[in-house]
């Protein structure tokens, strides 16, 4: 057995369709969550004072959304969508972190 036998070279064979479907579903769910977090960031913090940190968070959220793995990497590439399956939740967590930080900044501005 080769030491590189664990590497996935191409997405084919039994179970490839299910792996792609699972990766697509996880990527789509995380993309919807990222969109919701970004929209919430703009809607819930629109009345806040336009601090530099809040604006930076908004810009960062939009950039993360534009570069989301679901539409920049895709799931039908050679890895059965494994990259999307593992990186889309990370992007969602970044969006949620930005949203929580923005709420904290907004709360500090109002007090």
Protein Blocks (a to p, Z undefined) as FASTA:
>chain_A
ZZklmpcfbdgdehklmmmmmmmmmmmmmmmmmmmmmmmmmmmmmmpccdfklmmmmmmm
mmmmmmgfklmnopmbmnnommmmmmmmmmmmmmmmmmmmmmmmmmmmmZZ
